[in-house]
Amino acid sequence: MANNEKEIAQSIFLSLESPTSDFTTEIIPIEDRLKTACISPNGLYPHEIIALYYAHTYRESADRDDFQGFWLYQYGVNDVPALLCSLAKRGFLRRATLENTIREEKMNTLKEILQEYGLKINGNKETLILRVLREIDESDLDSRFTYRKYQLTELGEKALSDEIYITYIHRNNYITLDVWEVNKIVYTPPKAPLRDKILSYFSNSATANLQNRNYKTLMYNKYATYHFLLELNDYKTALIYLCEVLFWALSGLDNHTKYQTRIEVNELLRNAQIHARFINDLAKLQNTLNMSENELKAFMLNHFSALRAPFHIFTTNECIYVIICWLRKDCISLSQAYRKAEDRLELLQTDIIKIISSSRQIAIGVDITNLIILAADMRLKDIDEIKNVEVKLERIETAASILIAGLQYPQVSITRLQNRLNEIIASKKDIIT
């Protein structure tokens, strides 16, 4: 890492992007989509729910080319006007009132109208709307707004409310899940609340990512779950998942990370960054839940302590400290935390290399598992004499890291390493309690 603390700090604040996906260019016609789609109790398919969601922005006289590209590329719909007319005939949409049409206009348009009549143009949008409606003759407005936009009927509002998950999935296209797949999940037996079905899907996806060592994808899976709970206004549970996002972000693990003889310290540190949007989300959620910094720390400690990763460059307390530093934008303290982690990783790397080197120099049949356990136990030497709880926990987590790293090597007893790891984790729980 750079010698200058400020340079180190600046290097920490990286702008990371979410994984890109390879999208197919194949357009599946809506007629083919409907062959396997499930119809809602209100008699609508997913693309019709999307149409209800956008209806208030569409004009009755709009041409086919006036609509967003996603209608064709995501839903296979090439005649949106016909779709809107169908929804209107079935009672889900109606012609918008003059007031609602005006409310959908942009502020510049409202100001232009007011200027034509010599009226004031100051104020926010609501003020401008009311001024147009009160100060300008209705017949003049009718002649100007010969076109009208669409408006939901009571039936349309209910249908949209009942299928709110459709618009959520549509708007959050970073989720590796489309509305057609969710539509099947929701209406496939057994019956269960919508929330439970979607969360179950995310949970199964997270388990698969963990098993396949797709740690970065797992992080974004947790982020998708967080956003879904946010949509449901379940802020406390959303915070739990955001904590998991931060935990995996700081782990240093990427997709398919597997340790070789040499631990790539720089790569781990480079991966262990937090996207600015995650910190912004945390700050907003902390404010929404009216949590003090100490309350947030306690919340994170409670949930971080229950999380397990194949490897993590930070201890639990360090994770919390780093996150708080990000919230405070404390660059210097952040750089010091990352430097401390770097020093520990270098030490761990030395331990593992010594173990592997030693195993090559002594007689065939040497128990490499014993060497790994010995390296871990060296970190626990005289631990009972240590009074500082944080130092104790740090030593324990370093020992656990050695065992976890050892699990990646061939010709080791996974059972023995796992048993020793469980013993160390149990001793950590005893210290915490």
KELUM-542970 format. One record per residue (C-alpha): residue number from 1; residue in one letter; x, y, z. Coordinates in steps of 0.5 Angstrom, whole numbers, plus 500, padded with zeros to 3 digits. Each point is the difference from the previous one (the first is absolute). Layout:
BEGIN
   bagu   kese     X     Y     Z
    NUM      A     X     Y     Z
...
end
This chain:
BEGIN
   bagu   kese     X     Y     Z
      1      M   500   500   500
      2      A   502   507   499
      3      N   505   503   506
      4      N   496   507   500
      5      E   494   499   505
      6      K   495   505   495
      7      E   502   496   494
      8      I   498   493   503
      9      A   494   504   503
     10      Q   498   502   493
     11      S   502   493   497
     12      I   494   497   504
     13      F   495   505   498
     14      L   499   496   493
     15      S   494   500   496
     16      L   498   493   499
     17      E   495   498   495
     18      S   495   494   501
     19      P   501   494   495
     20      T   498   501   493
     21      S   496   494   497
     22      D   499   498   493
     23      F   494   501   498
     24      T   497   497   494
     25      T   498   504   494
     26      E   494   495   498
     27      I   493   503   500
     28      I   495   495   503
     29      P   493   502   497
     30      I   495   501   505
     31      E   495   495   497
     32      D   506   494   502
     33      R   501   503   507
     34      L   492   500   502
     35      K   501   492   498
     36      T   503   499   507
     37      A   498   506   504
     38      C   495   500   505
     39      I   494   504   500
     40      S   499   504   507
     41      P   493   500   504
     42      N   498   507   496
     43      G   501   496   493
     44      L   507   504   499
     45      Y   507   498   497
     46      P   506   503   502
     47      H   501   504   494
     48      E   493   503   502
     49      I   502   502   507
     50      I   506   504   497
     51      A   495   503   495
     52      L   496   502   506
     53      Y   506   503   504
     54      Y   502   504   494
     55      A   493   502   498
     56      H   500   507   503
     57      T   506   502   496
     58      Y   497   498   493
     59      R   495   504   495
     60      E   494   497   497
     61      S   503   502   493
     62      A   507   498   501
     63      D   503   496   494
     64      R   503   493   501
     65      D   507   504   499
     66      D   499   504   506
     67      F   501   495   505
     68      Q   506   497   504
     69      G   504   495   497
     70      F   499   495   505
     71      W   493   498   498
     72      L   503   497   494
     73      Y   507   497   503
     74      Q   498   498   507
     75      Y   492   498   498
     76      G   500   499   493
     77      V   494   505   499
     78      N   500   504   494
     79      D   493   504   500
     80      V   500   503   507
     81      P   494   505   498
     82      A   496   493   499
     83      L   502   498   506
     84      L   498   506   504
     85      C   493   500   496
     86      S   499   493   502
     87      L   501   502   507
     88      A   495   506   500
     89      K   495   495   497
     90      R   500   495   505
     91      G   499   506   505
     92      F   507   500   503
     93      L   502   507   497
     94      R   496   506   498
     95      R   501   507   497
     96      A   504   505   505
     97      T   496   506   502
     98      L   503   507   498
     99      E   503   501   507
    100      N   503   493   500
    101      T   503   501   493
    102      I   503   507   502
    103      R   503   497   506
    104      E   504   496   495
    105      E   503   505   497
    106      K   507   503   501
    107      M   501   506   504
    108      N   503   504   493
    109      T   493   498   497
    110      L   497   503   506
    111      K   504   506   500
    112      E   499   501   492
    113      I   492   500   501
    114      L   500   505   506
    115      Q   505   505   496
    116      E   495   500   494
    117      Y   495   502   505
    118      G   504   505   503
    119      L   500   496   507
    120      K   506   499   505
    121      I   504   495   499
    122      N   504   499   507
    123      G   498   494   505
    124      N   501   493   500
    125      K   496   495   495
    126      E   494   500   504
    127      T   500   507   501
    128      L   500   501   492
    129      I   495   494   499
    130      L   495   504   505
    131      R   501   506   496
    132      V   499   498   493
    133      L   493   496   503
    134      R   498   506   504
    135      E   502   506   495
    136      I   499   498   493
    137      D   493   498   498
    138      E   498   493   499
    139      S   498   500   493
    140      D   507   503   498
    141      L   503   494   503
    142      D   495   495   497
    143      S   502   503   493
    144      R   508   500   502
    145      F   500   493   503
    146      T   496   497   494
    147      Y   504   493   502
    148      R   499   497   506
    149      K   504   495   504
    150      Y   498   494   503
    151      Q   497   499   508
    152      L   499   494   504
    153      T   493   498   502
    154      E   499   497   507
    155      L   500   493   497
    156      G   507   502   496
    157      E   503   502   507
    158      K   498   494   503
    159      A   503   496   495
    160      L   507   504   500
    161      S   500   499   508
    162      D   499   493   500
    163      E   505   499   495
    164      I   505   505   503
    165      Y   506   495   500
    166      I   500   500   492
    167      T   501   508   500
    168      Y   506   499   505
    169      I   503   494   496
    170      H   499   504   494
    171      R   504   507   503
    172      N   505   496   503
    173      N   503   497   494
    174      Y   507   498   503
    175      I   497   494   503
    176      T   501   494   497
    177      L   492   499   499
    178      D   495   502   495
    179      V   493   501   501
    180      W   498   494   496
    181      E   504   495   505
    182      V   497   504   506
    183      N   493   499   497
    184      K   501   492   500
    185      I   503   500   507
    186      V   494   504   503
    187      Y   495   496   497
    188      T   503   493   500
    189      P   497   496   506
    190      P   501   499   506
    191      K   496   507   502
    192      A   504   505   504
    193      P   501   507   501
    194      L   503   504   495
    195      R   505   502   505
    196      D   502   493   502
    197      K   501   498   493
    198      I   504   505   497
    199      L   505   500   506
    200      S   500   492   500
    201      Y   502   501   492
    202      F   506   505   503
    203      S   502   495   505
    204      N   500   494   496
    205      S   504   505   495
    206      A   505   502   505
    207      T   501   493   503
    208      A   502   498   493
    209      N   505   506   499
    210      L   503   498   506
    211      Q   501   492   498
    212      N   503   502   494
    213      R   505   506   503
    214      N   496   505   496
    215      Y   502   505   506
    216      K   499   507   496
    217      T   493   497   497
    218      L   498   498   507
    219      M   501   507   502
    220      Y   496   503   495
    221      N   495   495   501
    222      K   499   502   507
    223      Y   500   507   498
    224      A   494   498   496
    225      T   497   497   506
    226      Y   501   507   503
    227      H   497   504   495
    228      F   494   495   500
    229      L   498   501   507
    230      L   501   508   500
    231      E   495   500   495
    232      L   495   496   505
    233      N   502   505   505
    234      D   503   495   504
    235      Y   506   504   502
    236      K   503   496   506
    237      T   500   494   496
    238      A   503   504   494
    239      L   506   502   505
    240      I   502   493   502
    241      Y   501   498   492
    242      L   504   507   499
    243      C   504   498   506
    244      E   501   493   496
    245      V   502   504   494
    246      L   505   504   503
    247      F   503   494   504
    248      W   501   497   493
    249      A   503   506   497
    250      L   505   500   505
    251      S   502   493   500
    252      G   505   501   494
    253      L   497   494   496
    254      D   498   500   493
    255      N   496   495   496
    256      H   504   493   500
    257      T   505   503   505
    258      K   504   494   502
    259      Y   507   500   503
    260      Q   506   498   497
    261      T   507   499   504
    262      R   501   507   500
    263      I   494   505   502
    264      E   499   506   495
    265      V   500   505   506
    266      N   499   506   495
    267      E   495   497   496
    268      L   496   498   507
    269      L   501   508   502
    270      R   498   502   493
    271      N   493   496   501
    272      A   499   502   507
    273      Q   497   507   498
    274      I   493   503   501
    275      H   496   503   495
    276      A   498   507   501
    277      R   492   498   499
    278      F   501   495   506
    279      I   502   505   505
    280      N   495   505   497
    281      D   495   495   501
    282      L   502   498   507
    283      A   500   508   502
    284      K   493   500   498
    285      L   497   494   503
    286      Q   504   502   507
    287      N   496   507   499
    288      T   494   497   498
    289      L   500   495   506
    290      N   503   506   505
    291      M   506   496   502
    292      S   505   503   504
    293      E   507   498   498
    294      N   501   496   506
    295      E   493   496   498
    296      L   503   499   493
    297      K   506   497   503
    298      A   497   495   505
    299      F   495   498   494
    300      M   506   499   495
    301      L   504   496   506
    302      N   494   495   501
    303      H   499   498   493
    304      F   507   500   498
    305      S   502   495   505
    306      A   495   495   497
    307      L   503   501   493
    308      R   505   495   497
    309      A   504   501   494
    310      P   506   495   498
    311      F   504   506   501
    312      H   500   507   502
    313      I   506   505   500
    314      F   496   504   506
    315      T   498   498   507
    316      T   493   501   502
    317      N   502   506   504
    318      E   504   503   495
    319      C   494   499   495
    320      I   496   504   504
    321      Y   506   505   501
    322      V   501   501   493
    323      I   493   501   498
    324      I   499   505   505
    325      C   506   503   497
    326      W   497   500   493
    327      L   494   504   503
    328      R   504   505   503
    329      K   504   501   494
    330      D   506   499   505
    331      C   506   498   494
    332      I   506   500   505
    333      S   497   495   505
    334      L   497   496   494
    335      S   507   500   497
    336      Q   503   497   507
    337      A   495   495   500
    338      Y   502   497   493
    339      R   507   501   502
    340      K   499   495   506
    341      A   496   495   496
    342      E   506   500   495
    343      D   505   499   505
    344      R   496   494   503
    345      L   499   497   493
    346      E   507   500   499
    347      L   501   497   506
    348      L   495   495   499
    349      Q   503   499   493
    350      T   507   498   503
    351      D   497   495   505
    352      I   497   496   494
    353      I   506   501   496
    354      K   504   497   506
    355      I   495   494   501
    356      I   500   498   492
    357      S   508   501   500
    358      S   501   496   506
    359      S   495   494   497
    360      R   505   500   494
    361      Q   506   499   504
    362      I   498   494   505
    363      A   499   493   499
    364      I   494   498   496
    365      G   494   499   504
    366      V   501   506   504
    367      D   493   502   503
    368      I   499   507   497
    369      T   493   501   504
    370      N   504   500   506
    371      L   505   505   497
    372      I   494   505   499
    373      I   497   499   507
    374      L   506   501   503
    375      A   501   507   496
    376      A   493   502   502
    377      D   501   498   508
    378      M   506   504   500
    379      R   496   506   499
    380      L   496   498   506
    381      K   506   499   505
    382      D   499   503   507
    383      I   494   503   497
    384      D   497   498   507
    385      E   505   505   503
    386      I   497   506   495
    387      K   495   505   504
    388      N   498   504   494
    389      V   494   497   497
    390      E   501   503   493
    391      V   507   497   500
    392      K   498   493   502
    393      L   495   500   494
    394      E   505   503   495
    395      R   504   494   502
    396      I   495   495   499
    397      E   497   503   494
    398      T   508   499   497
    399      A   500   493   502
    400      A   493   499   497
    401      S   503   503   493
    402      I   506   495   500
    403      L   495   494   501
    404      I   496   503   495
    405      A   505   501   495
    406      G   503   493   501
    407      L   494   497   498
    408      Q   501   502   493
    409      Y   506   496   500
    410      P   500   492   497
    411      Q   502   495   504
    412      V   498   502   507
    413      S   494   498   505
    414      I   495   504   499
    415      T   496   497   505
    416      R   506   501   505
    417      L   501   507   498
    418      Q   492   502   500
    419      N   500   497   507
    420      R   505   504   503
    421      L   497   506   496
    422      N   493   499   504
    423      E   504   499   507
    424      I   503   507   498
    425      I   494   503   498
    426      A   496   498   506
    427      S   506   503   505
    428      K   498   506   496
    429      K   493   500   502
    430      D   502   499   507
    431      I   504   506   500
    432      I   495   504   497
    433      T   494   498   505
end
